[in-house]
Amino acid sequence: MIVEDEPLIRLALMDMFEGAGFAVLEAGDASEAMALLDTYAGRIGILLTDIRLGDGPDGWDVARHARSQLEDLPIVFVSGDSVGDWHEAGFDRSVMLAKPVADGDLLAAVRTGLEGIKQ
């Protein structure tokens, strides 16, 4: 699942992952993402989320909601926020990549997450 509030970035991410053979769910904000998690929780293999998602809940909230249903779900955070914020949030089986991130690095992080991120 991809959670990104910028439509063009979200579309580019979807194209990249679908082109790499992934089935993709997408959400434009945290509320939409949480509703998709409620509906498709058993079929989501990894969460890729931005931290800042406009007004309202953020990527941390999405991750907490996801983990309330899927405690071992790998999470890839992509953000301009500091890695220190990620460490403070305390999400195991997750990784944080700083924006901008190369497509290859993002694909590698997702593939690693699907194999079991060790953090």
N, CA, C and O atoms as a DFTB+ gen file, in Angstrom:
476 C
 N C O
     1  1       0.840      -1.172       0.000
     2  2       0.000       0.000       0.000
     3  2       0.887       1.237       0.000
     4  3       1.855       1.317       0.756
     5  1       0.552       2.198      -0.851
     6  2       1.266       3.463      -0.942
     7  2       0.374       4.563      -0.383
     8  3      -0.787       4.685      -0.772
     9  1       0.916       5.362       0.530
    10  2       0.189       6.502       1.092
    11  2       1.021       7.746       0.818
    12  3       2.095       7.922       1.392
    13  1       0.519       8.607      -0.063
    14  2       1.226       9.826      -0.477
    15  2       0.185      10.861      -0.853
    16  3      -0.710      10.585      -1.651
    17  1       0.299      12.065      -0.274
    18  2      -0.701      13.092      -0.522
    19  2      -0.469      13.887      -1.804
    20  3      -1.384      14.567      -2.268
    21  1       0.706      13.824      -2.378
    22  2       0.981      14.530      -3.632
    23  2       0.584      13.620      -4.799
    24  3       1.225      12.593      -5.019
    25  1      -0.470      13.985      -5.554
    26  2      -0.984      13.096      -6.600
    27  2       0.054      12.662      -7.633
    28  3       0.091      11.488      -8.002
    29  1       0.894      13.576      -8.105
    30  2       1.866      13.201      -9.128
    31  2       2.921      12.242      -8.586
    32  3       3.352      11.325      -9.286
    33  1       3.332      12.452      -7.350
    34  2       4.301      11.534      -6.731
    35  2       3.655      10.172      -6.529
    36  3       4.265       9.141      -6.814
    37  1       2.412      10.169      -6.033
    38  2       1.696       8.908      -5.816
    39  2       1.549       8.133      -7.129
    40  3       1.757       6.920      -7.159
    41  1       1.192       8.824      -8.206
    42  2       1.037       8.181      -9.510
    43  2       2.367       7.606      -9.996
    44  3       2.410       6.494     -10.521
    45  1       3.444       8.357      -9.823
    46  2       4.765       7.872     -10.231
    47  2       5.163       6.637      -9.425
    48  3       5.719       5.687      -9.977
    49  1       4.884       6.648      -8.133
    50  2       5.189       5.485      -7.292
    51  2       4.367       4.269      -7.723
    52  3       4.883       3.155      -7.809
    53  1       3.098       4.499      -7.988
    54  2       2.243       3.393      -8.428
    55  2       2.758       2.808      -9.739
    56  3       2.846       1.588      -9.881
    57  1       3.095       3.661     -10.688
    58  2       3.621       3.187     -11.971
    59  2       4.900       2.383     -11.779
    60  3       5.075       1.328     -12.389
    61  1       5.791       2.884     -10.933
    62  2       7.059       2.202     -10.705
    63  2       6.834       0.814     -10.102
    64  3       7.396      -0.171     -10.581
    65  1       6.011       0.737      -9.052
    66  2       5.798      -0.544      -8.378
    67  2       4.971      -1.509      -9.231
    68  3       5.252      -2.707      -9.246
    69  1       3.969      -1.011      -9.930
    70  2       3.205      -1.887     -10.810
    71  2       4.096      -2.396     -11.944
    72  3       3.981      -3.553     -12.351
    73  1       4.980      -1.540     -12.453
    74  2       5.922      -1.943     -13.483
    75  2       6.911      -2.993     -12.996
    76  3       7.439      -3.776     -13.786
    77  1       7.158      -3.003     -11.684
    78  2       8.059      -3.995     -11.083
    79  2       7.307      -5.265     -10.675
    80  3       7.893      -6.178     -10.093
    81  1       6.006      -5.319     -10.983
    82  2       5.247      -6.539     -10.719
    83  2       4.442      -6.564      -9.434
    84  3       3.886      -7.603      -9.077
    85  1       4.367      -5.441      -8.732
    86  2       3.605      -5.393      -7.483
    87  2       2.150      -5.022      -7.750
    88  3       1.860      -4.238      -8.654
    89  1       1.235      -5.588      -6.961
    90  2      -0.147      -5.126      -6.923
    91  2      -0.180      -3.994      -5.900
    92  3       0.359      -4.135      -4.803
    93  1      -0.807      -2.877      -6.251
    94  2      -0.707      -1.677      -5.419
    95  2      -2.080      -1.153      -5.027
    96  3      -2.966      -0.995      -5.867
    97  1      -2.239      -0.886      -3.732
    98  2      -3.351      -0.086      -3.219
    99  2      -2.780       1.303      -2.985
   100  3      -1.615       1.436      -2.609
   101  1      -3.578       2.335      -3.202
   102  2      -3.075       3.686      -3.001
   103  2      -4.060       4.526      -2.218
   104  3      -5.276       4.364      -2.322
   105  1      -3.494       5.437      -1.424
   106  2      -4.306       6.368      -0.644
   107  2      -3.666       7.746      -0.701
   108  3      -2.442       7.879      -0.685
   109  1      -4.515       8.770      -0.767
   110  2      -4.043      10.135      -0.856
   111  2      -3.953      10.853       0.481
   112  3      -3.411      11.955       0.558
   113  1      -4.479      10.239       1.531
   114  2      -4.352      10.830       2.863
   115  2      -4.482       9.725       3.914
   116  3      -4.765       8.573       3.586
   117  1      -4.276      10.087       5.152
   118  2      -4.261       9.098       6.226
   119  2      -5.632       8.462       6.446
   120  3      -5.720       7.258       6.687
   121  1      -6.680       9.239       6.369
   122  2      -8.024       8.685       6.596
   123  2      -8.369       7.641       5.541
   124  3      -8.910       6.582       5.860
   125  1      -8.055       7.943       4.288
   126  2      -8.296       6.981       3.207
   127  2      -7.452       5.726       3.419
   128  3      -7.926       4.610       3.208
   129  1      -6.210       5.912       3.833
   130  2      -5.322       4.766       4.078
   131  2      -5.861       3.878       5.192
   132  3      -5.852       2.653       5.071
   133  1      -6.329       4.488       6.273
   134  2      -6.847       3.693       7.384
   135  2      -8.106       2.928       6.983
   136  3      -8.315       1.800       7.430
   137  1      -8.940       3.531       6.148
   138  2     -10.131       2.826       5.669
   139  2      -9.722       1.637       4.792
   140  3     -10.321       0.566       4.896
   141  1      -8.722       1.807       3.940
   142  2      -8.240       0.698       3.113
   143  2      -7.632      -0.397       3.974
   144  3      -7.807      -1.583       3.694
   145  1      -6.921      -0.001       5.016
   146  2      -6.354      -0.992       5.937
   147  2      -7.461      -1.801       6.605
   148  3      -7.331      -3.013       6.776
   149  1      -8.536      -1.139       6.979
   150  2      -9.661      -1.844       7.602
   151  2     -10.270      -2.856       6.637
   152  3     -10.691      -3.937       7.049
   153  1     -10.315      -2.511       5.369
   154  2     -10.932      -3.367       4.362
   155  2     -10.005      -4.477       3.864
   156  3     -10.440      -5.613       3.674
   157  1      -8.729      -4.147       3.654
   158  2      -7.815      -5.074       2.988
   159  2      -6.665      -5.559       3.863
   160  3      -5.674      -6.063       3.334
   161  1      -6.763      -5.426       5.163
   162  2      -5.637      -5.716       6.065
   163  2      -4.971      -7.056       5.782
   164  3      -3.743      -7.139       5.750
   165  1      -5.742      -8.078       5.581
   166  2      -5.171      -9.399       5.380
   167  2      -4.439      -9.572       4.065
   168  3      -3.744     -10.568       3.867
   169  1      -4.590      -8.607       3.157
   170  2      -3.973      -8.716       1.834
   171  2      -2.871      -7.700       1.601
   172  3      -2.349      -7.599       0.490
   173  1      -2.514      -6.956       2.615
   174  2      -1.458      -5.951       2.474
   175  2      -0.157      -6.543       2.989
   176  3      -0.078      -7.012       4.124
   177  1       0.870      -6.513       2.132
   178  2       2.151      -7.113       2.495
   179  2       3.165      -6.134       3.023
   180  3       4.093      -6.522       3.732
   181  1       3.001      -4.846       2.682
   182  2       3.939      -3.818       3.131
   183  2       3.256      -2.462       3.016
   184  3       2.401      -2.256       2.155
   185  1       3.640      -1.547       3.886
   186  2       3.106      -0.185       3.867
   187  2       4.240       0.768       3.512
   188  3       5.292       0.758       4.152
   189  1       4.026       1.582       2.500
   190  2       4.949       2.651       2.118
   191  2       4.210       3.953       2.340
   192  3       3.205       4.216       1.681
   193  1       4.697       4.776       3.265
   194  2       3.968       5.996       3.589
   195  2       4.888       7.186       3.774
   196  3       5.994       7.074       4.303
   197  1       4.400       8.321       3.324
   198  2       5.000       9.603       3.634
   199  2       4.609       9.910       5.084
   200  3       3.635       9.353       5.590
   201  1       5.350      10.778       5.746
   202  2       4.988      11.163       7.118
   203  2       3.988      12.312       7.094
   204  3       2.928      12.230       7.715
   205  1       4.317      13.364       6.391
   206  2       3.433      14.533       6.328
   207  2       2.411      14.324       5.227
   208  3       2.758      14.216       4.051
   209  1       1.137      14.268       5.625
   210  2       0.057      13.975       4.682
   211  2      -1.003      15.068       4.689
   212  3      -2.193      14.779       4.561
   213  1      -0.585      16.306       4.836
   214  2      -1.537      17.413       4.874
   215  2      -2.162      17.540       6.247
   216  3      -1.599      17.092       7.245
   217  1      -3.332      18.156       6.288
   218  2      -4.032      18.337       7.561
   219  2      -4.580      17.005       8.058
   220  3      -4.878      16.110       7.267
   221  1      -4.707      16.888       9.359
   222  2      -5.275      15.679       9.939
   223  2      -4.211      14.665      10.301
   224  3      -3.053      15.020      10.521
   225  1      -4.604      13.398      10.364
   226  2      -3.661      12.339      10.744
   227  2      -2.477      12.292       9.773
   228  3      -2.579      12.705       8.618
   229  1      -1.351      11.775      10.277
   230  2      -0.142      11.712       9.457
   231  2       0.310      10.264       9.258
   232  3      -0.395       9.326       9.629
   233  1       1.471      10.099       8.680
   234  2       2.001       8.761       8.408
   235  2       2.254       7.946       9.657
   236  3       2.121       6.722       9.635
   237  1       2.619       8.610      10.759
   238  2       2.787       7.889      12.023
   239  2       1.450       7.263      12.437
   240  3       1.400       6.117      12.886
   241  1       0.361       8.043      12.275
   242  2      -0.976       7.538      12.629
   243  2      -1.368       6.357      11.742
   244  3      -1.942       5.378      12.220
   245  1      -1.057       6.455      10.455
   246  2      -1.347       5.350       9.541
   247  2      -0.586       4.101       9.980
   248  3      -1.145       3.005      10.017
   249  1       0.689       4.275      10.309
   250  2       1.517       3.134      10.723
   251  2       0.988       2.503      12.012
   252  3       0.936       1.278      12.125
   253  1       0.598       3.327      12.978
   254  2       0.041       2.786      14.228
   255  2      -1.254       2.017      13.945
   256  3      -1.479       0.945      14.507
   257  1      -2.098       2.566      13.078
   258  2      -3.348       1.894      12.722
   259  2      -3.056       0.563      12.034
   260  3      -3.684      -0.451      12.336
   261  1      -2.111       0.576      11.121
   262  2      -1.736      -0.657      10.418
   263  2      -1.230      -1.704      11.394
   264  3      -1.618      -2.870      11.324
   265  1      -0.370      -1.290      12.296
   266  2       0.201      -2.243      13.251
   267  2      -0.817      -2.719      14.277
   268  3      -0.624      -3.775      14.879
   269  1      -1.890      -1.976      14.492
   270  2      -2.930      -2.455      15.408
   271  2      -3.644      -3.670      14.811
   272  3      -4.229      -4.472      15.539
   273  1      -3.592      -3.799      13.491
   274  2      -4.218      -4.926      12.810
   275  2      -3.217      -5.971      12.343
   276  3      -3.514      -7.165      12.328
   277  1      -2.047      -5.523      11.967
   278  2      -1.004      -6.392      11.410
   279  2       0.306      -6.069      12.119
   280  3       1.109      -5.278      11.624
   281  1       0.515      -6.678      13.268
   282  2       1.637      -6.261      14.116
   283  2       3.005      -6.472      13.491
   284  3       3.968      -5.823      13.899
   285  1       3.117      -7.358      12.516
   286  2       4.407      -7.605      11.872
   287  2       4.518      -6.978      10.489
   288  3       5.460      -7.280       9.757
   289  1       3.584      -6.116      10.116
   290  2       3.610      -5.506       8.791
   291  2       4.873      -4.665       8.614
   292  3       5.123      -3.758       9.409
   293  1       5.672      -4.950       7.587
   294  2       6.827      -4.097       7.314
   295  2       6.349      -2.719       6.853
   296  3       5.354      -2.602       6.138
   297  1       7.072      -1.681       7.271
   298  2       6.712      -0.312       6.911
   299  2       7.948       0.391       6.370
   300  3       9.030       0.316       6.954
   301  1       7.769       1.079       5.240
   302  2       8.807       1.943       4.690
   303  2       8.275       3.367       4.780
   304  3       7.281       3.710       4.140
   305  1       8.942       4.187       5.574
   306  2       8.609       5.602       5.679
   307  2       9.497       6.354       4.694
   308  3      10.700       6.101       4.618
   309  1       8.907       7.275       3.944
   310  2       9.666       8.121       3.027
   311  2       9.310       9.548       3.398
   312  3       8.153       9.955       3.298
   313  1      10.323      10.317       3.834
   314  2       9.995      11.635       4.353
   315  2      11.205      12.548       4.390
   316  3      12.352      12.104       4.337
   317  1      10.919      13.821       4.482
   318  2      11.948      14.810       4.731
   319  2      12.221      14.966       6.219
   320  3      13.126      15.701       6.612
   321  1      11.436      14.272       7.057
   322  2      11.645      14.309       8.505
   323  2      12.981      13.658       8.846
   324  3      13.557      12.936       8.033
   325  1      13.451      13.914      10.024
   326  2      14.741      13.364      10.428
   327  2      14.609      11.905      10.848
   328  3      13.556      11.455      11.299
   329  1      15.700      11.192      10.686
   330  2      15.750       9.803      11.138
   331  2      15.540       9.740      12.642
   332  3      15.004       8.753      13.145
   333  1      15.951      10.771      13.369
   334  2      15.730      10.818      14.811
   335  2      14.260      10.739      15.160
   336  3      13.889      10.099      16.144
   337  1      13.404      11.393      14.355
   338  2      11.958      11.318      14.584
   339  2      11.473       9.881      14.432
   340  3      10.622       9.419      15.192
   341  1      12.021       9.181      13.446
   342  2      11.643       7.792      13.204
   343  2      12.072       6.916      14.377
   344  3      11.306       6.066      14.830
   345  1      13.300       7.120      14.872
   346  2      13.770       6.335      16.022
   347  2      12.896       6.605      17.247
   348  3      12.569       5.683      17.995
   349  1      12.520       7.862      17.449
   350  2      11.660       8.200      18.582
   351  2      10.290       7.545      18.461
   352  3       9.697       7.165      19.471
   353  1       9.781       7.409      17.240
   354  2       8.464       6.811      17.040
   355  2       8.472       5.324      17.391
   356  3       7.433       4.766      17.745
   357  1       9.634       4.683      17.297
   358  2       9.782       3.314      17.767
   359  2       9.117       2.233      16.940
   360  3       8.539       1.299      17.496
   361  1       9.187       2.340      15.635
   362  2       8.598       1.322      14.776
   363  2       9.650       0.288      14.398
   364  3      10.570       0.578      13.633
   365  1       9.510      -0.925      14.941
   366  2      10.405      -1.997      14.521
   367  2       9.925      -2.503      13.156
   368  3       8.853      -2.118      12.691
   369  1      10.719      -3.364      12.520
   370  2      10.416      -3.857      11.171
   371  2      10.017      -2.717      10.248
   372  3       9.041      -2.811       9.504
   373  1      10.787      -1.641      10.310
   374  2      10.547      -0.500       9.436
   375  2      11.875       0.131       9.060
   376  3      12.912      -0.121       9.675
   377  1      11.806       0.946       8.043
   378  2      12.965       1.688       7.590
   379  2      12.486       3.079       7.198
   380  3      11.339       3.253       6.787
   381  1      13.364       4.066       7.324
   382  2      13.019       5.419       6.903
   383  2      14.013       5.869       5.856
   384  3      15.226       5.808       6.057
   385  1      13.481       6.319       4.738
   386  2      14.294       6.842       3.659
   387  2      14.039       8.335       3.533
   388  3      12.893       8.783       3.562
   389  1      15.117       9.104       3.392
   390  2      15.000      10.552       3.282
   391  2      14.689      10.948       1.845
   392  3      15.284      10.429       0.901
   393  1      13.753      11.870       1.696
   394  2      13.443      12.430       0.379
   395  2      14.547      13.397      -0.020
   396  3      15.088      14.082       0.848
   397  1      14.893      13.478      -1.257
   398  2      14.438      12.624      -2.354
   399  2      15.153      11.279      -2.303
   400  3      16.297      11.192      -1.856
   401  1      14.481      10.242      -2.757
   402  2      15.044       8.890      -2.740
   403  2      15.020       8.337      -4.165
   404  3      14.043       8.502      -4.896
   405  1      16.096       7.692      -4.534
   406  2      16.192       7.098      -5.869
   407  2      15.227       5.916      -5.983
   408  3      14.996       5.190      -5.016
   409  1      14.672       5.740      -7.172
   410  2      13.724       4.647      -7.403
   411  2      14.319       3.295      -7.015
   412  3      13.648       2.477      -6.386
   413  1      15.562       3.062      -7.386
   414  2      16.198       1.785      -7.065
   415  2      16.298       1.542      -5.576
   416  3      16.103       0.418      -5.114
   417  1      16.600       2.585      -4.819
   418  2      16.684       2.455      -3.363
   419  2      15.313       2.162      -2.762
   420  3      15.195       1.381      -1.818
   421  1      14.291       2.786      -3.308
   422  2      12.933       2.569      -2.812
   423  2      12.467       1.144      -3.118
   424  3      11.895       0.477      -2.256
   425  1      12.710       0.686      -4.333
   426  2      12.357      -0.698      -4.684
   427  2      13.119      -1.693      -3.814
   428  3      12.553      -2.689      -3.364
   429  1      14.398      -1.425      -3.578
   430  2      15.199      -2.324      -2.736
   431  2      14.661      -2.368      -1.313
   432  3      14.609      -3.437      -0.705
   433  1      14.259      -1.218      -0.773
   434  2      13.722      -1.176       0.594
   435  2      12.428      -1.977       0.690
   436  3      12.210      -2.686       1.672
   437  1      11.573      -1.869      -0.317
   438  2      10.319      -2.616      -0.302
   439  2      10.592      -4.112      -0.431
   440  3       9.992      -4.920       0.278
   441  1      11.478      -4.472      -1.317
   442  2      11.803      -5.902      -1.461
   443  2      12.404      -6.459      -0.175
   444  3      12.069      -7.568       0.242
   445  1      13.282      -5.698       0.445
   446  2      13.865      -6.106       1.721
   447  2      12.779      -6.240       2.785
   448  3      12.779      -7.192       3.565
   449  1      11.848      -5.275       2.811
   450  2      10.753      -5.320       3.776
   451  2       9.910      -6.557       3.615
   452  3       9.477      -7.155       4.601
   453  1       9.675      -6.946       2.382
   454  2       8.874      -8.135       2.134
   455  2       9.611      -9.397       2.565
   456  3       8.986     -10.418       2.852
   457  1      10.935      -9.327       2.610
   458  2      11.724     -10.465       3.090
   459  2      11.899     -10.429       4.602
   460  3      12.281     -11.427       5.213
   461  1      11.617      -9.268       5.209
   462  2      11.735      -9.132       6.667
   463  2      12.766      -8.099       7.056
   464  3      13.949      -8.414       7.187
   465  1      12.318      -6.849       7.244
   466  2      13.219      -5.772       7.640
   467  2      13.688      -6.035       9.051
   468  3      12.876      -6.311       9.934
   469  1      14.952      -5.955       9.271
   470  2      15.539      -6.144      10.608
   471  2      16.073      -4.790      11.075
   472  3      17.109      -4.335      10.590
   473  1      15.383      -4.151      12.001
   474  2      15.825      -2.871      12.537
   475  2      15.822      -2.928      14.048
   476  3      16.165      -1.944      14.704
